[in-house]
Amino acid sequence: MTPAVHDVQDSPNSITNAQYDILRHVLHDVGGQPALPVEYKEKPEEDWEMNTYLTCECLAWRGSWNSEMRRRAEVDLGETQYFGLPYYARWITVAAKVMVDKGLIPLDELSDKIDEVRARLQEARK
C-alpha cells in the first residue's frame, strides 16, 4: 500500500492557499510572534459592549460555554477578523457561532433577529 498522491487545491477557489493560510492563521497557538503595538485609549463603555458582556456571562452561567471556549473561538476567527474586530465584537461574534454550532439557536432565527435589530437601529438614527 502506498499513500495517494495529493494535489493541493486552492481553498476556497477564489484565493490562493497562501492567502487562505493567512486568513486562518491561528494566533496564539504558534508562539514566538511579536506583539502588535496597540495605542491605549481611555473611552467610556458603550451600551452594546456592556450588553455583550452580560449576554456572554449569562451564557456561561447557564452552562452554554465558558471563558476558555470563548477565547479559543476568538483565536479560531483568524488573524484578519481577530485584529479587525473590536474586543466585544469578537465576543458577540463567537457567542453567536457557539450558540449556532451547539444547536441552541437556529441560524435562520439568529439571522432574522440580526435583521430586526439592524432595522430598529437604522430607524432610530433617522
C-alpha positions in Angstrom: 0.0 0.0 0.0 1.2 3.5 -0.8 -0.3 6.8 0.0 -2.4 8.5 -2.7 -0.8 11.5 -4.4 -2.5 14.6 -3.2 -2.6 17.7 -5.3 -3.0 20.8 -3.2 -6.1 22.7 -4.3 -6.9 26.4 -3.7 -9.4 26.7 -0.9 -11.7 28.5 -1.5 -11.2 28.7 -5.3 -11.1 32.5 -5.4 -7.9 32.8 -3.3 -4.5 31.0 -3.1 -3.6 28.6 -0.4 -1.1 31.1 1.0 -3.9 33.8 1.2 -6.2 31.3 2.9 -3.5 30.3 5.4 -3.1 34.0 6.3 -6.8 34.4 6.9 -7.0 31.2 9.1 -3.7 31.8 10.9 -4.2 30.7 14.5 -2.8 33.5 16.6 -1.7 32.2 19.9 -1.0 28.6 19.2 2.1 29.2 17.2 4.0 31.3 19.7 7.1 33.5 19.3 5.2 36.2 17.4 6.0 39.8 18.3 3.1 41.7 19.9 1.5 44.4 17.8 1.8 47.9 19.1 -1.6 49.0 20.4 -2.4 52.5 21.3 -4.3 52.6 24.7 -7.3 54.9 24.6 -9.4 55.6 27.6 -13.0 55.6 26.5 -16.4 55.1 28.1 -18.0 51.7 27.6 -20.8 51.7 25.1 -24.2 50.2 25.8 -23.7 47.4 23.2 -20.4 46.5 24.8 -22.0 46.1 28.3 -24.9 44.1 26.8 -22.4 41.8 25.0 -20.5 41.3 28.2 -23.7 40.5 30.2 -25.0 38.2 27.4 -21.8 36.2 27.4 -21.7 36.0 31.2 -25.3 34.7 31.2 -24.3 32.1 28.6 -21.5 31.0 30.9 -23.8 31.0 33.9 -26.3 28.8 32.1 -23.5 26.4 31.1 -23.6 27.1 27.4 -19.9 27.9 27.3 -17.0 29.0 29.4 -14.2 31.6 29.1 -11.8 29.1 27.6 -14.3 28.2 24.9 -14.8 31.9 24.2 -11.0 32.5 24.0 -10.4 29.5 21.7 -13.2 30.5 19.4 -11.8 34.1 19.2 -8.4 32.7 18.2 -10.1 30.5 15.6 -11.5 33.6 13.9 -8.1 34.0 12.3 -5.9 37.0 12.2 -7.9 39.2 9.9 -11.1 39.1 12.0 -9.3 38.9 15.3 -7.4 42.1 14.7 -10.2 43.6 12.6 -13.0 43.5 15.1 -13.2 45.5 18.4 -12.8 43.5 21.6 -16.5 42.9 22.4 -17.4 42.4 18.7 -15.2 39.4 18.8 -17.1 38.2 21.9 -20.5 38.5 20.3 -19.3 37.0 17.0 -18.0 33.9 18.7 -21.1 33.7 21.1 -23.3 33.6 18.0 -21.1 31.0 16.4 -21.1 28.8 19.5 -24.8 29.0 20.0 -25.5 28.0 16.4 -22.9 25.3 16.5 -24.3 23.8 19.7 -27.9 24.0 18.3 -29.0 26.5 20.9 -30.4 28.8 18.3 -31.2 28.1 14.6 -29.1 30.1 12.1 -32.2 31.4 10.4 -33.6 32.7 13.7 -30.4 34.4 14.5 -30.3 36.0 11.0 -33.9 37.2 11.5 -33.0 38.8 14.8 -29.9 40.5 13.4 -32.1 41.9 10.6 -34.7 43.1 13.1 -32.1 44.8 15.3 -30.4 46.4 12.3 -33.7 47.8 11.1 -34.5 49.1 14.5 -31.1 50.9 14.8 -31.4 52.4 11.3 -34.9 53.7 12.3 -33.6 55.2 15.5 -30.8 57.0 13.6 -33.3 58.9 11.4 
